[in-house]
Amino acid sequence: MSATTSGDVGRLKDSVERHMIRYSSAFAPYFGTKARGTYIYDENGREILDFCSGQMCATLGHNHPAVVEAIEQSCRDAIHLFSGLLSPPVVRLAEELGAILPAALQKMMFVSTGAESNEVALRMAKLKTGGFEILALTGSWHGMTAAASSSTYNGGRAGYGPAAAGTTAIPGPNCYRCPIKHCRDKCDMTCLDVGFGLYDSQSVGAPAAVIVEPIQSSAGIIVPPDGYFVRLKALCDQRGFLLILDEAQTGLGRTGTNFAFEQLGVVPNILTLSKTLGNGVPMAAAVTSDEIEAECFEKKFLFYTSHVSDPLPAAVGLAVLRVLRDENLAERAAETGRYFMDGLRAMQQRYECIGDVRGRGLLIGLEIVKDRHTRQADRPLAHKVQQLCLDMGLVLHAVRADAQSAIRIAPPLTVSKAELDKGIEIIDAAFRRALDS
Ligand SMILES: Cc1ncc(COP(=O)(O)O)c(C=O)c1O
């Protein structure tokens, strides 16, 4: 692909308009022709720092040699098998993932995408509990398949008919912009009590699951207050809900521990992993307890796809786990995250429009506001900064959630301090230019 000529590029750009379905607001204005480590390259060979790890997946950096080797080895062994046929990479992955998970999370299955892993979790929760009521937080993103999108409250719901019966949103714990206008900065979790109170008054007595991200990423890196998940789990247990934690983005080192739930004081009934498990190769997992698995099996649990338990993505997942361990990536994310956050907080002192800097490890959000007192969102400025960064060779994302104006920054966990410094320089220059013009 890197050998693409300028003639080819012109023709391909015309073909975009002729052939591609526009599945979001706009395509990036360049082609990605190569990706290595923390960088992606456009059709002119321009080097662009990727502080979004692709689509928040490539935590080891792009095309990590261990991932390339796993793919090559799978090409020599087996890429794909029929769905009921297990292979050594699949079982080894289960063993090695099991070794870093608690005793209550030892049964797992491997599918392709985050949405699918949440479909598995939601189907198991419904079968186990016999209920069908599902709660999720406002601002959530759990994927685009039917049940996952029914529990995604991040815009994009209009025009597709009814969501799954029994799905309900409760207010997300946004300490910066309290969803129930109750407090400012110091969340006392009234939002959680209000949400469950609303549920109680609507319920037909069929609780199944509450599905939550440990940090709401697409909502703008919303970090719930300390103690939130302990209280949430207690509220779930009182009513008979299973707790599903969706660690698509937070799983496998991103927030400074192997799994974000290790910092939350709870173990979920079902854990889902995806993006970071495949480092860019479609790979996802739903993980649960022996008890839930056994009961679902007795009740004839079915979730069959063309790619469940495929050997190639499993070999990649195994490579990811080994690099995570061998290169101490979780610890490294905690340390480089602190370093980066310090740089961003220093920048916040210079720019009034940076209302908040928040996150854990290398999952970081900047809140862009018109003024710090009113906290009014400034989406145009967030988009302008994103564009200016791209012009100067850095990808970061202004999140798309309505009424939010956060910029999301999540470099690969292998990012060097020199690359972080370069990123800070570019972001600083982007704010300067955006505010001068
Ligand atoms: C927290 C979370 N869960 C699930 C998904 C869906 O994953 P996928 O796009 O692989 O289906 C996403 C995607 O952005 C996500 O951020």
The ligand as a Tripos MOL2 file, in Angstrom:
@<TRIPOS>MOLECULE
LIG
   16    16     1     0     0
SMALL
NO_CHARGES

@<TRIPOS>ATOM
      1 C1        -16.9130    0.7340   25.8490 C.3       1 LIG1
      2 C2        -17.2270    0.1670   24.4900 C.ar      1 LIG1
      3 N1        -17.9280   -0.9750   24.4090 N.ar      1 LIG1
      4 C3        -18.2280   -1.5430   23.2420 C.ar      1 LIG1
      5 C4        -17.8400   -0.9660   22.0570 C.ar      1 LIG1
      6 C5        -18.2090   -1.5940   20.7740 C.3       1 LIG1
      7 O1        -17.1090   -2.2550   20.2320 O.3       1 LIG1
      8 P1        -17.1070   -2.6570   18.7030 P.3       1 LIG1
      9 O2        -17.0900   -1.3850   17.9330 O.co2     1 LIG1
     10 O3        -15.8440   -3.4640   18.5730 O.co2     1 LIG1
     11 O4        -18.3220   -3.4530   18.4470 O.co2     1 LIG1
     12 C6        -17.1110    0.2220   22.0830 C.ar      1 LIG1
     13 C7        -16.6990    0.8640   20.8400 C.2       1 LIG1
     14 O5        -16.3160    1.9970   20.7640 O.2       1 LIG1
     15 C8        -16.8020    0.8040   23.3270 C.ar      1 LIG1
     16 O6        -16.1150    1.9460   23.4180 O.3       1 LIG1
@<TRIPOS>BOND
     1     1     2 1
     2     2     3 ar
     3     2    15 ar
     4     3     4 ar
     5     4     5 ar
     6     5     6 1
     7     5    12 ar
     8     6     7 1
     9     7     8 1
    10     8     9 2
    11     8    10 1
    12     8    11 1
    13    12    13 1
    14    12    15 ar
    15    13    14 2
    16    15    16 1
@<TRIPOS>SUBSTRUCTURE
     1 LIG1         1 GROUP 0 **** ****
